Amino acid sequence: MKPASFEYRVADSWNAAAGLLAEFGDDASILAGGQSLVPIMNFRLAQPSVLVDVNSITDGAYLKPDGARLRIGALTRHVRFEKPELDGPLGRLLPRVARHIAHLPIRMRGTFGGSLSHADPASEWCTLARTFDAVMIAHSTNGDRRIAAADFFHGALVTELHDDEVLREIEIMTLGPDWRCGFAEFNRRAGDFAIVQSLAAIKLQEGRIMAARIGVGGATEIPQRVTAAESVLVGHEPGAALFAAAGHAASEALNDFLVDQQATAAMRRDLVAVLVARALEDAMAAG
C-alpha cells in the first residue's frame, strides 16, 4: 500500500519545526528517521496531512557529556551508538543496547529521539530512558519544556508530547566507575521486536550492591523502572541466587502484561524474571 496524500514541509531549525507544528496541530507529523512512521503511513494507520521533515536541522545530532549528565540530540542515529564515544559504564552499555535494535539499515536511519517519541513498548531506548530517569526536552514556539521519563510514556505509542511540541534533546545520568551495567533481550529472531527486555545497573562498593536500577521493556505498554527488584539487591553481595530473587520480585511487581501473537501474559511474566537475572549477570560480566 501507499500512504494517503500529504503536504511535505522541510524545517531547518527547531524553531521552524515548532512553528509548523503550531500551525497545523495534530494534522502534522515529524519525519526524522521515518523507520516507524513511514510503514504505518503505508498501511494508513497514520494519515498526517502535513509531514515536517527535520533532517535539515544541522545541530540535532550529538552526544555531549555535561557534568553528571549526557546530553543526546534527538536526531542522533542509532548506528552512532554502536561504537563507544564515552568513557565509563554508560559508554560501554550504549553500544550493547544499540546492537539489539532491528537491523543495520534501520539503525542507519532511525533516530534516538524518534524512537522515544514513537514509544513502542519494545523500544530499547525507551527502556534505557526510563531506567535512568532521563529528561526529555520538548520544544515549541513557547520554548523548551522538560519532561521526566516517568511522566513521558502514557501508553503504547502515546507520550506526553503535545501536538505543537517536538522532542529536541534528551538528558541521561552518567555513571561513576563503580557502576556496572547489563542488558538482556528475548525475541524470536535477531532483529525482531523484543518480546521482553531488561536493563540492569548496579553500584558496587566493597563487594556489596549499594544502589541499583532495574528497567523492563516489552512486557507492558510502557517501560518500567522496577524499584521492588532494586530493593532486593541493595545491601547484598551479588550472586546468582540474589539475581534470581530480584528477577522474581520484578515479575511479581508488574501487572497488565501485553498479550499478542508472540507471547501470553504468563510467558511475559516468566521472561521478566529470567531476563532481569540475565541482565544482572551481564552487568557483573561486563565489569
C-alpha positions in Angstrom: 0.0 0.0 0.0 0.9 3.7 -0.4 0.3 6.5 2.1 -2.6 8.9 1.8 -1.6 12.2 0.2 0.2 14.7 2.4 1.9 18.1 2.2 5.7 17.9 2.6 7.5 20.7 4.6 11.2 21.0 5.5 12.2 22.6 8.8 15.9 23.7 9.0 15.7 24.6 12.7 13.8 23.5 15.8 12.0 26.9 15.8 10.9 26.3 12.3 9.7 22.8 13.1 7.8 24.1 16.2 6.2 26.8 14.0 4.9 24.3 11.6 3.5 22.1 14.4 1.8 25.2 15.9 0.3 26.0 12.5 -1.0 22.5 11.6 -1.5 20.9 15.1 -2.4 17.2 15.1 -2.6 17.2 11.3 1.2 17.3 11.2 3.8 14.6 12.0 7.5 14.9 12.4 9.7 12.9 9.9 13.1 12.1 11.4 14.4 8.6 10.5 11.0 7.5 9.3 11.6 3.9 10.2 8.4 3.6 12.2 6.3 6.5 10.7 6.6 5.5 7.0 5.5 1.9 7.4 2.4 2.9 9.4 1.6 5.6 6.9 1.9 3.0 4.1 -0.7 0.8 5.9 -2.7 4.0 6.5 -2.7 3.5 10.3 -1.4 7.1 10.3 -2.6 9.7 7.8 -1.0 13.1 8.6 -1.9 15.8 6.2 1.4 17.5 6.7 4.8 15.9 7.1 7.5 18.0 8.7 11.0 16.8 7.8 13.6 17.8 10.4 16.6 16.1 8.8 17.9 19.5 7.6 18.5 20.6 11.2 22.2 20.7 11.4 22.6 20.8 15.2 20.2 18.0 16.0 22.6 15.0 16.3 25.2 14.9 19.1 26.4 13.2 22.3 27.7 15.8 24.8 28.9 14.9 28.3 27.8 17.7 30.6 28.8 17.1 34.2 26.6 14.4 35.7 24.5 14.3 32.5 24.8 13.0 29.0 23.0 15.3 26.5 21.8 13.4 23.4 20.5 15.2 20.3 17.1 13.8 19.2 18.4 13.3 15.7 21.3 11.1 16.7 21.1 8.0 14.6 21.0 4.6 16.3 24.2 3.5 14.5 26.3 6.2 16.1 25.9 4.4 19.4 27.4 1.2 18.1 31.0 2.5 18.6 31.9 3.7 22.1 32.2 7.5 22.2 32.1 7.8 26.0 34.2 6.5 28.9 32.8 4.7 31.8 29.9 2.2 32.3 27.3 4.1 30.3 29.8 4.4 27.4 30.2 0.6 27.4 26.5 0.0 27.8 25.2 2.1 24.9 26.8 0.0 22.1 25.5 -3.2 23.6 22.0 -1.9 23.7 22.2 -0.3 20.2 23.1 -3.6 18.5 19.8 -5.1 19.6 17.8 -2.5 17.6 16.4 -4.1 14.4 18.9 -4.4 11.5 21.7 -2.2 10.3 19.7 -0.4 7.5 17.2 0.7 10.1 19.9 1.7 12.6 21.5 3.8 9.8 18.3 6.0 9.5 16.4 5.6 12.8 16.9 8.3 15.5 17.2 8.2 19.3 14.5 10.9 19.6 12.3 9.3 17.1 12.3 6.0 19.0 11.3 7.8 22.2 8.6 9.9 20.5 7.2 6.8 18.9 7.1 5.0 22.3 6.9 1.4 21.0 6.7 -0.9 24.1 9.6 -2.9 22.6 11.9 0.1 22.1 15.3 -0.4 23.7 15.9 3.3 24.0 12.6 3.8 25.9 13.7 1.2 28.4 17.0 2.9 28.8 15.4 6.3 29.2 13.0 5.0 31.9 15.7 3.0 33.8 18.0 6.0 34.1 15.2 8.6 34.7 16.0 10.5 31.5 14.7 14.0 31.0 13.0 14.8 27.6 13.3 18.3 26.4 10.4 19.2 24.2 10.5 22.3 22.0 7.5 24.5 21.0 7.0 28.1 20.0 6.8 28.8 23.7 10.3 27.5 24.3 11.5 24.3 26.0 9.6 22.0 28.4 11.4 19.4 30.5 9.6 16.1 30.9 10.7 13.3 33.3 10.8 9.9 31.7 8.4 8.7 34.5 5.8 11.2 33.1 6.7 10.9 29.4 5.2 7.5 28.5 1.5 7.3 28.7 0.9 4.1 26.8 1.8 2.1 23.7 2.6 4.8 21.1 1.3 7.6 23.3 3.5 10.1 25.1 3.3 13.4 27.0 4.4 15.4 23.9 1.8 18.0 22.9 0.7 18.4 19.3 2.8 21.6 19.0 6.0 20.1 20.5 8.9 18.3 19.0 11.5 16.3 21.1 14.8 18.2 20.8 17.1 16.7 23.3 17.4 14.0 25.9 19.4 14.1 29.1 20.6 10.9 30.8 22.5 10.5 34.0 26.1 9.4 33.7 27.5 6.7 35.9 30.7 6.6 38.0 33.3 3.9 37.7 31.8 1.8 40.5 28.7 1.1 38.4 28.2 -1.9 36.2 25.5 -2.2 33.5 24.0 -5.1 31.7 21.3 -5.8 29.2 19.3 -8.8 28.1 16.6 -9.2 25.5 14.4 -12.1 24.2 13.0 -12.1 20.7 12.1 -14.8 18.2 14.9 -13.9 15.7 17.7 -11.5 15.7 16.4 -8.1 14.7 12.8 -8.8 15.6 10.9 -6.7 18.1 11.7 -7.6 21.7 9.1 -9.6 23.5 10.7 -8.7 26.8 14.0 -6.9 27.6 15.7 -5.8 30.8 18.4 -3.3 31.7 20.3 -3.5 35.0 22.7 -1.2 36.6 24.3 -1.8 40.0 26.8 0.2 42.1 29.3 -2.0 43.9 31.3 -0.9 46.9 33.4 -3.3 49.0 31.7 -6.2 47.3 28.2 -5.2 48.1 25.5 -3.6 45.9 24.9 -0.1 47.3 22.5 1.1 44.6 20.6 -0.4 41.7 18.4 0.4 38.8 16.3 -2.2 37.1 14.3 -1.5 33.9 11.9 -3.7 31.9 10.6 -3.1 28.5 8.3 -5.0 26.1 6.3 -6.6 29.0 3.7 -3.9 29.4 2.5 -0.9 27.4 5.2 1.4 28.8 8.8 0.8 30.0 9.0 0.3 33.7 11.6 1.0 36.4 11.1 -1.8 38.9 12.0 -0.5 42.4 10.8 -3.7 44.0 13.6 -5.6 42.3 16.1 -2.8 43.2 15.2 -3.2 46.9 16.0 -6.9 46.8 19.5 -6.1 45.6 20.7 -3.2 47.8 23.0 -4.1 50.7 23.8 -7.6 49.5 26.7 -9.4 47.8 26.0 -10.1 44.1 25.3 -13.7 43.1 23.1 -16.0 41.1 20.6 -16.6 44.0 20.2 -12.8 44.7 19.8 -12.1 41.0 17.1 -14.8 40.7 15.3 -13.2 43.7 15.4 -9.8 42.1 14.0 -11.3 38.8 11.2 -12.9 40.7 10.4 -9.6 42.6 10.3 -7.8 39.2 7.9 -10.3 37.7 5.6 -10.1 40.7 5.7 -6.3 40.8 4.4 -5.8 37.2 0.8 -6.0 36.1 -1.2 -5.7 32.9 1.2 -7.7 30.8 0.8 -7.4 27.0 -0.8 -10.3 25.2 -0.3 -10.8 21.5 0.6 -13.4 18.9 4.2 -13.5 20.3 3.5 -14.3 24.0 0.9 -14.7 26.6 0.8 -12.7 29.8 2.2 -15.7 31.7 5.1 -16.1 29.3 6.0 -12.4 29.6 5.9 -12.6 33.4 8.2 -15.6 33.3 10.5 -13.8 30.8 10.8 -10.8 33.1 12.1 -13.0 35.9 14.6 -14.6 33.6 15.8 -11.5 31.8 16.2 -9.4 34.9 18.5 -12.1 36.3 20.4 -12.3 33.0 20.8 -8.5 32.8 22.3 -8.5 36.3 24.7 -11.4 35.3 25.6 -9.4 32.2 26.4 -6.4 34.4 28.7 -8.4 36.5 30.4 -9.9 33.5 30.8 -6.5 31.9 32.9 -5.2 34.7 
